Amino acid sequence: MSRIVVYGAAGKAGSRVVTEAAARGHEVTAVARDTSRLGRLPDGVRAVTGDVTDQGSVTDLAKGADALVLTVGGPDPALYTDAVDTAAAAVRALGPAGPRIVHMGGGASLLNTDGVRFFDAPGFPEEFKPYAIGQIRALDAYRSLGDDVTWTYFSPPPVHFAPGARTGAYRTGLDTPVTGPDGQARISYEDYAAALVDEIENPRHLNRRFTAGY
């Protein structure tokens, strides 16, 4: 059993990570700025009010945790790098006892078949650019960290990522999307959550980015 702290637990991805981790018997803390948005939590899950950019909040909750999961988002690009900086500082403050950071990243930094980031390819939607810029900067920030912080950045597919069924069947890749027979990369939020908890239980991508799809 791991002790898992999930920031952004009221969101579409975070809520599913909480449910998945709790169903496997992990000790889960669900963190949100407004806990009333968490809804009904699985038995045994602790609800806590917190902000991923608040150093005191993150450091306090990181104590004794095995994994600090960041599933936060918003249109302000600074949110993502602020989250990285705050989480990394918390881990460093705790030293060897600090948790691993698992960050729900973006798909815009993945590479298409021409080796170009989806963000840089023609036609990338303007309305998604603030979010994508923030997530790209977050990945860069993780890659610049030293070995005293252990992290994993998990990118969903760049386009087809939506609520759906939990199948438990998915494949993983690194910097290019995992595509199916039709050439499209897809995964449900439910299977994304399953893959994220699988990564916590069986670490395979320490200090690197990975992705998943069917």
C-alpha positions in Angstrom: 0.0 0.0 0.0 1.3 3.5 -0.9 0.3 6.8 0.6 -0.8 9.0 -2.3 -1.7 12.7 -2.2 -3.7 13.9 -5.2 -3.8 17.6 -6.0 -6.6 18.6 -8.3 -8.8 15.8 -7.0 -12.0 17.5 -7.9 -11.1 17.5 -11.6 -11.9 14.9 -14.3 -8.6 13.2 -14.1 -7.8 13.7 -10.4 -11.2 12.3 -9.3 -10.5 9.2 -11.3 -7.0 8.8 -9.9 -8.5 9.0 -6.4 -11.1 6.4 -7.2 -8.6 4.1 -8.9 -6.0 4.3 -6.1 -8.6 3.9 -3.3 -10.0 0.8 -5.1 -6.6 -0.8 -4.9 -6.3 -0.2 -1.2 -3.9 2.7 -1.2 -4.1 5.4 1.4 -5.3 8.4 -0.5 -5.6 12.1 0.3 -7.8 14.1 -2.0 -6.7 17.8 -2.2 -8.8 20.6 -3.7 -9.0 24.3 -3.1 -12.7 23.8 -2.5 -13.5 20.5 -1.0 -17.2 20.9 -1.6 -16.4 20.1 -5.3 -15.0 16.7 -4.4 -18.4 15.1 -4.2 -18.7 11.7 -2.6 -15.3 10.2 -2.1 -14.6 6.4 -1.8 -14.4 5.0 1.7 -11.2 5.8 3.5 -10.2 8.8 1.3 -9.3 11.9 3.3 -10.4 15.3 1.9 -8.1 18.2 2.5 -8.3 21.8 1.4 -5.0 22.8 -0.3 -3.3 24.7 -3.1 -0.6 23.2 -5.2 1.2 26.6 -5.3 1.2 27.0 -1.5 4.6 25.8 -0.2 3.3 25.2 3.3 0.3 23.1 2.1 2.4 21.0 -0.2 5.2 20.4 2.2 2.8 19.4 5.1 0.9 16.9 2.9 4.1 15.5 1.3 5.4 14.4 4.7 5.0 10.7 4.9 3.6 10.4 1.4 5.0 8.0 -1.2 3.6 9.9 -4.2 2.5 13.4 -4.8 0.2 13.4 -7.8 -0.4 16.8 -9.6 -3.5 16.8 -11.8 -4.1 20.5 -11.8 -4.8 22.8 -14.7 -6.0 26.2 -15.8 -5.5 28.9 -18.5 -2.6 30.6 -16.6 0.6 29.1 -17.9 2.4 30.1 -14.7 0.3 27.6 -12.7 2.1 24.6 -14.1 5.7 25.8 -13.5 4.6 27.2 -10.1 3.3 23.7 -9.2 6.6 22.1 -10.3 8.6 24.6 -8.3 6.5 24.1 -5.2 6.4 20.3 -5.3 10.1 20.1 -6.0 10.9 22.4 -3.1 8.7 20.2 -0.8 10.5 17.1 -1.9 13.9 18.7 -1.3 12.9 20.0 2.1 12.0 16.4 3.2 15.2 14.9 1.8 15.4 11.2 1.2 12.0 10.7 2.8 10.4 13.0 0.2 7.8 11.5 -2.2 8.0 11.0 -5.9 6.1 13.5 -8.0 3.8 12.2 -10.7 2.6 15.0 -12.9 -0.4 14.8 -15.3 1.1 16.5 -18.3 -0.2 17.7 -21.6 -0.1 16.0 -25.0 1.0 19.1 -27.0 4.7 18.4 -26.3 4.5 14.9 -27.8 6.0 14.5 -31.3 4.1 13.8 -34.5 5.3 11.5 -37.2 7.5 14.3 -38.6 9.2 14.7 -35.2 7.5 18.0 -34.6 5.7 18.9 -31.4 2.0 19.0 -31.8 2.1 22.4 -30.4 4.3 23.6 -33.2 2.4 21.9 -36.0 0.0 23.9 -38.2 -3.5 24.1 -36.9 -2.9 23.8 -33.2 -6.0 25.4 -31.6 -5.5 28.9 -30.3 -7.8 28.3 -27.3 -5.6 25.5 -26.0 -2.3 27.4 -26.3 -2.2 28.8 -22.8 -2.7 25.4 -21.3 -0.2 23.8 -23.7 2.5 26.5 -23.0 2.2 25.9 -19.3 2.5 22.1 -19.6 5.5 22.4 -22.0 7.3 24.7 -19.6 6.5 22.3 -16.7 8.1 19.4 -18.6 11.2 21.6 -19.3 11.3 22.5 -15.6 11.2 18.8 -14.6 14.0 18.0 -17.0 16.1 20.7 -15.5 15.8 19.3 -11.9 18.6 17.5 -10.3 18.7 13.9 -9.1 17.5 14.9 -5.7 13.9 15.0 -7.0 12.2 12.0 -8.5 9.4 12.7 -10.9 7.3 11.3 -13.7 5.5 13.4 -16.3 2.6 11.5 -17.9 1.2 12.9 -21.2 -2.3 11.8 -22.4 -2.9 11.6 -26.2 -2.9 15.1 -27.8 -6.5 15.0 -29.1 -8.6 11.9 -28.1 -8.7 12.0 -24.3 -12.2 11.9 -22.8 -14.3 10.1 -20.1 -15.1 6.6 -21.0 -14.7 3.0 -19.9 -12.0 1.5 -17.8 -10.6 -1.5 -19.7 -7.2 -1.8 -18.0 -5.7 -2.5 -21.4 -3.4 0.1 -22.8 0.1 0.5 -24.2 2.8 3.0 -23.2 5.3 5.0 -25.2 7.8 7.9 -24.5 7.7 11.0 -26.7 5.4 10.0 -29.5 1.7 9.1 -29.1 0.6 5.5 -28.9 -1.7 4.9 -31.8 -4.2 2.2 -32.8 -4.9 0.6 -36.1 -6.6 3.8 -37.4 -3.5 5.8 -36.7 -5.2 7.7 -33.8 -4.0 8.0 -30.2 -6.8 7.5 -27.7 -7.3 6.8 -24.0 -10.2 7.3 -21.6 -9.7 9.2 -18.4 -10.5 6.0 -16.6 -7.6 4.1 -18.2 -5.3 7.1 -17.9 -5.9 6.9 -14.1 -5.3 3.1 -14.2 -2.0 3.7 -16.0 -1.0 6.4 -13.6 -1.6 4.2 -10.5 0.2 1.3 -12.3 3.2 3.6 -12.6 3.1 4.4 -8.9 2.9 0.8 -8.0 5.5 -0.4 -10.6 7.8 2.6 -11.5 9.1 2.4 -15.0 9.5 6.0 -16.0 11.6 7.7 -13.3 12.7 11.2 -14.2 11.3 11.0 -17.6 8.1 11.6 -19.6 5.8 8.8 -20.9 2.4 8.5 -22.6 -0.2 5.8 -23.0 -2.9 4.8 -25.5 -4.8 1.9 -26.9 
